[in-house]
């Protein structure tokens, strides 16, 4: 008999008057904003961290990687734990862990303390992130209202990633690098209070037991895969330091699939992938993440290393792109009602690819409007347009009891795809630059990365075209801005 970790028996939950649904959506989106912001906010603070704590070049790299690996590795487990033990409970646990780790990182006196705090931050984010989308879809009924709510969640998440460079630059230059982490403490406390007050508990029915072997295998497998991907940037694809963890990751994931096929109450029911919309949407999101996630990284490097912008100036330069992704996300629901989610996602991917193709024509003496602003707006408007219908398709086709798992898959697909894409495109850029550090050399490498990104996004469009089933247009029935709240197991 496969060992399981059994949860306590269900306890009665008092039913109280439901809070306004927009408050629930706001609290969930605020949690998602903090999670995504911390993926990128530390980048511009890295030189200050290195000087203050005496970090090596490798240690500096792990300030970023410790967070992203823990985030990707524990995401699926965090989503399933929310289904079984309560989405609100996991939201509060994850956010509390994330906030405390931010405090520890901001007060770190040694390099190892900062790295440990970043890893715990990633763990908290992995528990928190799946619950943000699940709480939202549990509170808003399927249809136009949910599409609008998912659009807001997508826009807020994308905005968090986009704002990272600007927020990090402003905080580092004005208050010091520690505030890049310490700013999460008051924000986290505020969101915790709001979530405890407004979010209602929901969870799946049935046996509340967690598949411990499956959880250990998938967490170890995804974390090892993320580690192997990260190693490619420093070691290359053919090095033992890369191939060994990648091979181990494939073996662990294969073992996970075997265990899930034989376990009575699996962590991830494999039948979930028979839902074509779930499988296709996650595959498309993975490939889109591979192509588009690196945009912010290379645009920031181009602005600073080639055009001579300061960190704050480069952050300000990307503000129009940030606004474009929000606009694309908010326009998507109305288009979905008219032409269908699949068609809107396809249009978004193709617009993003066109923006990448435009950006690949960059020169070492580019002007802001044509070299950064306009292509950046095209890339991000398309990304916002695509992510909203993809998230909607990925969550609408699954059973209510698998909502947290599906939400975890959405975040995992995007995060792992982005990590893999960044490693590939960084290798392409370094190869094309051929070791040169001059503006022309660097521009040639960055342009090559955007060319490859264009090709990857066209592959994503092909996946979407051939795999995603045609869907009916969303109903045009009238509803309140967010619809009426609903949960699966009563209110908090």
Secondary structure, DSSP 8 states (H G I E B T S, - for coil): ----EE--------------HHHHHHHHHHHHHHHHHHHHTTGGGHHHHHHHHT--HHHHHHHHHHHHHHHHHHHHHHHHHHHHH-HHHHHHHHHHHHHHHHHHHHT--SHHHHHHHHHHHHHHHHHHHHHHHHHHHHHS-TTHHHHHHHHHHHHHHHHHHHHHHHHHHHHHHHT-THHHHHHHHHHHHHHHHHHHHH-------S--EE-HHHHHHHHHHHHHHHHHHHHHHHH-TTSHHHHHHHHHHHHHHHHHHHHHHH-TT-SS-GGGGGSHHHHHHHHHHHHHHHHHTTHHHHHHHIIIIIS---HHHHHHHTHHHHHHHHHHHHHHHHHHHHH-HHHHHHHHHHHHHHHHHHHTT--TT--HIIIIIHHHHHHHHHHHHHHHHHHHHHHHTS-GGGHHHHHHHHHHHHHHHHHHHHHHHHHHHHHHHTT--SHHHHHHHHHHHHHHHHHHHHHHHHHHHHHS------------SS-----SS---
